[in-house]
Amino acid sequence: MCDPSKENLDTRSAASVLLPAICDFTFLSYSEFWNMILEEVNLTQKYLQTPEITLDMGLIKMKALQLFLVEERNTLVTKAIQFGTHKCREMGIDIEIRGRRKV
């Protein structure tokens, strides 16, 4: 919650610009996509910081992360789109799915 006594015109102006940017299907989908990926990366980096692990144990963990990213890439995208769609419906946000531009 924002403290109204610390709120000023600049704060309101910044919030009015940010709110539409984050209440967007693309933003919500990308944020969930990166959340899922960074969760796995975070678990790996915490494991790698464990003092007891050896080089071969670290290599196994890194290969497991690579395998996760390669094998789950399509699933991660699908889950992120489903999350974005669900949140947009829940929050009453119009979903505008744009096609890719050809270069």
N, C-alpha and C positions, 0 to 999 in steps of 0.2 A: 504494500500500500504506500502511496506517495504522501508525503507530509505536505499539506496545502500551504503551510507557512513558508516552505522553501521553494514553492512553485512560482515561476515567473513567466514572462512572455516567451523567452527563449526556450524554456522547458516545454511549454505547450506547443510551440512551433515545431520543435524537434519531434515531439511525440506524435503530432498530427502527420508528419512526414513518414515516420517509422511504422505507425499502425497499419496503414494500407499495404505497406511492403511486406509485413509479416503475416497479414491475414490474406494469404495468397496460396493457391494450390501448389504452385511450383516451390515456394519457400518451405511449406510444410512437408512436402515430399522429400526435398533435398535434406532438410534438417533430420528427418527420420532415417534416411539413407546413410548419412554420415554418422548419426548416432550409433547405428548398428555396426558400422565398420570400425569406428573409433573405440567402441566397447571391446572388440576383439584385439585391436592394437594395444589398448591400455592393459588388458590382461597379459598379453605377451611381454610388454615392456616391464611390467611389475615382476613377472617371472624371471626375466633376464637380469633384474637387479638383485635377485636372491643371491646371497654370498656363497651358498653351498653348491650352486650349479656348476657344471663343467662345460667346456666348449662344445662337446658333442651333444650334451643336453640342450644347450642353447640353440644349436643348429637344428635339432629335432623340432623344437618349439617354433623356430622361424619357418621351417618347412611346413609345419602344421598351419601356421597363419597364411602362408602362400596358398596352400591347398584349399583352405577355407575361402579365401578371396576368389580363387579361380572357379571352384565348384559351386559356390553360392552366389555368384555374381547375378545371375538371372533371378534367383529367388529374392535377393536383396532388393533389386529394382521393383519386382512385383509387390513385395511387402511394403515398400516405401510408397508406391502409388496407391495401394489399398489404404494405407494409413492416411495419406493426404486426402483421398476421396472421403474417407470416413469423417475426418476432422472438419472438412469443408461442409459436409452435410450437417454435422452436429452443430457447427457454428453459423450456418446459414450463409456460407460464402459461395459465390458463383464459381464453378469450375470451368476454366478456359484452358483446354489442352491445345497447345500450339504444335504444329508439325515442324519438322526440322527444315532449316533452310539449306538449299543446295548452294555450294560455293562454286 
